[in-house]
């Protein structure tokens, strides 16, 4: 298989893996670029067809966070909360640029990510109606005041479905914020289900760093297989 169509924009590395004509497009924000492996694993799961767009080389702690957060430890970095700026770049620059590589207009657009990118995937639904669904794998939903934000605001439009997952050891920490991650993720998933959104929460064995690619693929496959407008072909044709 090829390594996708590669280009850079504003210092960010973008790869496009075109799928079948008119299939949905999934935008996957990544700390590193696992695109080739994810496309291969998605084919093996026989998930519905999609075009996959991976975006890496991000200012991770800034681009993926909705507002400021101090360092979690002495050797950690602060988060500067530039998600709104990053989302504007996605909508105004990334989407038109990647659409040029698709043979037809996608049936819908979806957003997904792991860790802070999982947080961003949920936050973006409260800022734009551009995405039909989202997947948050091991999402950083411990983020200060985020659950409260979701309860005080409405999503721009109700998504077709939402996927949440965590490792079952992620909450086993003494850190006062990080230890709330499972409680807060489950609470948000319940809120979304109560609002009439098709929602699932999956608990995986292990900590935050175990089997991240496999967990990502599981989330993408579920998201593509549920909600409205799902297809039937395996994801991502050869680039």
CORRAWO-V801134 format. One record per residue. N is the residue number from 1. RES is the residue in three letters. BURIAL is I if it has 24 or more other C-alpha atoms within 12 Angstrom, else O. Layout:
n:res:burial
N:RES:BURIAL
N:RES:BURIAL
//
This chain:
n:res:burial
1:UNK:O
2:UNK:O
3:UNK:I
4:UNK:I
5:UNK:I
6:UNK:I
7:UNK:O
8:UNK:O
9:UNK:O
10:UNK:O
11:UNK:O
12:UNK:I
13:UNK:I
14:UNK:I
15:UNK:I
16:UNK:I
17:UNK:I
18:UNK:I
19:UNK:I
20:UNK:I
21:UNK:O
22:UNK:I
23:UNK:I
24:UNK:I
25:UNK:I
26:UNK:I
27:UNK:I
28:UNK:I
29:UNK:I
30:UNK:I
31:UNK:I
32:UNK:I
33:UNK:I
34:UNK:I
35:UNK:I
36:UNK:I
37:UNK:I
38:UNK:I
39:UNK:I
40:UNK:I
41:UNK:I
42:UNK:I
43:UNK:I
44:UNK:O
45:UNK:I
46:UNK:I
47:UNK:I
48:UNK:I
49:UNK:I
50:UNK:I
51:UNK:I
52:UNK:I
53:UNK:I
54:UNK:I
55:UNK:I
56:UNK:I
57:UNK:O
58:UNK:I
59:UNK:I
60:UNK:I
61:UNK:I
62:UNK:I
63:UNK:I
64:UNK:I
65:UNK:I
66:UNK:I
67:UNK:I
68:UNK:O
69:UNK:I
70:UNK:O
71:UNK:O
72:UNK:O
73:UNK:O
74:UNK:O
75:UNK:O
76:UNK:O
77:UNK:O
78:UNK:O
79:UNK:I
80:UNK:O
81:UNK:I
82:UNK:I
83:UNK:I
84:UNK:I
85:UNK:O
86:UNK:I
87:UNK:I
88:UNK:O
89:UNK:O
90:UNK:I
91:UNK:I
92:UNK:O
93:UNK:O
94:UNK:I
95:UNK:I
96:UNK:O
97:UNK:O
98:UNK:I
99:UNK:I
100:UNK:O
101:UNK:I
102:UNK:I
103:UNK:O
104:UNK:O
105:UNK:O
106:UNK:I
107:UNK:I
108:UNK:I
109:UNK:I
110:UNK:I
111:UNK:I
112:UNK:I
113:UNK:I
114:UNK:I
115:UNK:I
116:UNK:I
117:UNK:I
118:UNK:I
119:UNK:I
120:UNK:I
121:UNK:I
122:UNK:I
123:UNK:I
124:UNK:I
125:UNK:I
126:UNK:I
127:UNK:I
128:UNK:I
129:UNK:I
130:UNK:I
131:UNK:I
132:UNK:I
133:UNK:I
134:UNK:I
135:UNK:I
136:UNK:I
137:UNK:I
138:UNK:I
139:UNK:I
140:UNK:I
141:UNK:I
142:UNK:I
143:UNK:I
144:UNK:I
145:UNK:O
146:UNK:I
147:UNK:I
148:UNK:O
149:UNK:O
150:UNK:I
151:UNK:O
152:UNK:O
153:UNK:O
154:UNK:O
155:UNK:I
156:UNK:O
157:UNK:O
158:UNK:I
159:UNK:I
160:UNK:I
161:UNK:I
162:UNK:I
163:UNK:I
164:UNK:I
165:UNK:I
166:UNK:I
167:UNK:I
168:UNK:I
169:UNK:O
170:UNK:I
171:UNK:I
172:UNK:O
173:UNK:O
174:UNK:O
175:UNK:O
176:UNK:O
177:UNK:I
178:UNK:I
179:UNK:O
180:UNK:I
181:UNK:I
182:UNK:I
183:UNK:I
184:UNK:I
185:UNK:I
186:UNK:I
187:UNK:I
188:UNK:I
189:UNK:I
190:UNK:O
191:UNK:I
192:UNK:I
193:UNK:O
194:UNK:O
195:UNK:O
196:UNK:O
197:UNK:I
198:UNK:I
199:UNK:I
200:UNK:I
201:UNK:I
202:UNK:I
203:UNK:I
204:UNK:I
205:UNK:O
206:UNK:O
207:UNK:I
208:UNK:I
209:UNK:O
210:UNK:O
211:UNK:O
212:UNK:I
213:UNK:I
214:UNK:I
215:UNK:I
216:UNK:I
217:UNK:I
218:UNK:I
219:UNK:I
220:UNK:I
221:UNK:I
222:UNK:I
223:UNK:I
224:UNK:I
225:UNK:I
226:UNK:I
227:UNK:I
228:UNK:O
229:UNK:I
230:UNK:I
231:UNK:I
232:UNK:O
233:UNK:I
234:UNK:I
235:UNK:I
236:UNK:I
237:UNK:I
238:UNK:O
239:UNK:I
//
